[in-house]
Amino acid sequence: MMMKSQRWYIVALFFLAGLINYLDRSALSIAAPLIQRDLHFSHAQLGIVFSSFFIGYALFNFVGGLLSDKIGAKRVFGAAMGVWSVFCGATALATGIGSLIVLRVLFGMGEGPFSSCNSKMVNNWFPRREVASAIGVISSGTPLGGAVAGPVVGYMALRFGWRWAFVAIMLLGLAWLVLWILTTTEHPHEHPNISPQELELITQDQADPVVVHASQTPSHATADAERPKLSYFLHQPVILATAAAFFAYNYVLFFFLSWFPTYLTEAHHLSLQSMSIVTVIPWLLGSIGLAAGGFISDGILRVTGRALLSRKIVLGTCLGAAAVCVALAGRVESTGSAVALMSVSIFFLYATGSVYWAVIQDTVPREHVGGAGGFVHFLANLAGVIGPAITGFIVQATHGAYGSAFTLAGAIAVVGAVCSVVWIREPRATAEMSRAW
């Protein structure tokens, strides 16, 4: 039986997809000690393997966003889920560093469209005042996937071997794909089960953002005739600042996702079984942070009436707090302190997770939301291309010491917080109109 609210059913499906997404993505990190030993990788080689995923992923952030504008987010995301599930399973076929890099690049290409597609679907299915909340709930599924990955992948890898863990996760993704194809539509008016009341609620608050139109066109009469192209938005300071802050977010996140499990086994001498359980804690706090951040940002918006101010408050405060905690996490001696600090860092980091997408929807018209979101996500995920590899070389150069890598992650988060505070703001000429909205 379908949920009464069809728009929140879409969110529930994306929540599950996000859980599967990070279960897939985290599997390599959890199994890394076994894979490294089995395939004879050095730290530098393991870092390159971690980074290879993001080559395909970052590229298809943008490609997936553009395609979701052109042919629809439902089609693009269905294809993406199929591709990433198949190549997650194919990881079991890896025989060395070359084959594993190729498989991770292809796997990343499949996962690339995830965020831009869910942003596009939220744009189609939700009134503007619920956008950040919806994206926050969707995104909260991803750290739960990371939390589940620890005990599930850890158990399967120890019990059946690391290769079978990837095959099992593939089957889960393909089962979700069947549900997606059978029960969703691109637009709410196409859905046979949506009520007239919900359709009216969605459509009455879906006007294009006032901020962009007021700054771009002198009058409403000329707005439709002179609507700017996608390239216009990609050069705006607010979009580039959002990308910079998102880059900092991803640098810390992918440092944690890729290297923290290995750090616990090497620096704190945890067994694979203990490590897989301990890593659940920061992921659970991250899930709470992701869900809460969107509601907090939307709450500030309702109080102030200023969309970008509400987003900037959350970004600046939470990225700054995450920066301090991650920098300290690599300098403490006890395992408990390291896990606690990293958990608090991930909570604050994830509290910003939905806000980047909300900024895009606050400033970009509907027909360019997918492309603009994909562009920002592409730039942000360059952090994944370089970050894990840099960490691997730092650890190898310092003979297994991780302190400098933690400090670098914190410094990059500080830069992201500063960018968001300085450049994410409403154009001076349109501040009053934004407050009216």
C-alpha positions, 0 to 999 in steps of 0.5 A, a space after each residue: 500500500 502506498 504512503 498517503 503522502 506521495 512526495 514523502 514516499 519519494 523521499 523514503 525511496 531516496 533515503 533507502 537509495 542513499 543507505 545502499 549508496 554508502 553501504 556500497 561505497 563504504 564496503 571497500 574501506 571496511 574490507 581494506 585491511 583484508 584487500 590490502 593484504 590479499 592484493 599486496 598494496 602499499 599505503 600509497 597504492 591504497 590511497 590511489 585506489 580510494 581516489 580512483 572512485 572519484 574520477 568517475 564519480 565527479 565527472 558523472 556528478 555533472 553529466 548526471 545533473 545535465 541529463 536529469 534536466 534533459 531526460 528526467 531524473 527518474 530515468 537517469 537515477 534508475 540507470 545509475 542505480 543499475 550501473 553502480 550495483 553491477 560494478 559494486 558486485 564486479 569488485 569481487 573480480 579484482 585481481 590487482 591494482 589495475 583491475 580494481 582501479 578500473 572497476 572503481 572508476 566505473 562504479 563511481 560513474 554509476 554513483 555520480 548522478 545520485 545527489 543531482 537526481 535527488 535534488 531534481 526530484 525534490 525540485 519537481 515534487 516539493 514546495 520550496 519551503 520544504 526543500 532543505 528538509 526533504 533533502 536532509 531526510 534523503 541525505 540522512 540515509 547515506 551515513 546510515 549506510 556507512 553505519 550498517 557497512 561496518 558490522 555487515 561488511 566486516 562480518 561477511 568479509 570475515 565469514 565468507 571472504 571480502 569478495 562475497 560482501 560486494 556481491 551481496 550488496 549488488 543484489 540489494 541495489 538491484 532489488 531497490 531498482 525494481 521498486 523505483 521503476 514500478 512505483 515512481 513518476 518524474 512529476 507529481 501530476 503524472 502519479 495515479 495515486 496523488 491526491 488533489 490536495 497534495 498536488 495543490 500544496 506542491 504546485 502553489 509554492 514552486 515559483 522560481 527563485 526571486 533572487 536570480 530573476 530580480 537581479 538578472 532582469 529589469 522587469 517581470 515582463 522581460 524575465 521570461 524572454 531573457 532567462 539566463 542560460 546555465 552558464 550564467 549561473 555557473 559563474 556566479 560568486 554564490 555558486 562558486 562559494 557553495 562549490 568551495 564549501 562543498 569541496 571542504 565538506 567532501 574533503 573531510 567526509 572522504 578522508 573519514 570514509 576512506 582512511 578512518 577505518 585503516 587509521 583505527 586498525 593501524 594507529 590504535 591497533 583495533 581488530 577488523 571486528 572491533 573497528 567495524 563496530 566502532 565506526 558505527 558511532 560517527 555514522 549514526 551521529 552523522 545521520 542525525 546531523 543530516 536530518 537535523 541540518 535541513 530542518 534547522 536551515 528551513 526553520 531559520 528561513 521561516 523566522 528571517 524570511 531570508 533564504 541565503 542567510 539561513 543557509 550561510 548561518 548553518 554552513 559557517 557555524 557547522 563547518 567551523 565546528 567540524 574543522 576543529 574536531 577533525 584536526 584534534 582527532 588525529 592528535 589524541 592518544 586514546 581510541 575513545 577520544 579519537 572516535 568521540 572527536 571524529 563523531 562530533 566532527 561528522 555530526 557537524 559536517 553532515 548538518 551542512 549536507 542538505 544546505 548546499 543543495 538548498 542554496 542551488 534551489 534558492 538561486 537557480 531556476 527550475 530548468 537548470 537545477 540539475 545542471 547547476 547542482 551537477 556542476 557544484 557537485 563535480 567541483 566538490 568531488 574533486 576533493 575525492 580525487 585528490 584527498 584520499 591519495 594525498 592522505 596515502 602519500 602523507 601516511 607513507 612519507 611519515 612512516 604511518 603517522 596520521 596527525 598531519 593528514 587530520 590537520 590538513 582536513 581541518 584546515 580545508 574545512 576552515 577555508 570552506 567555512 570562510 568562503 560560505 560566510 563571505 560569498 554566499 549572500 543575496 545580491 544587494 539590489 534584491 535583498 528586500 525582495 528575498 525577505 518578502 519571499 
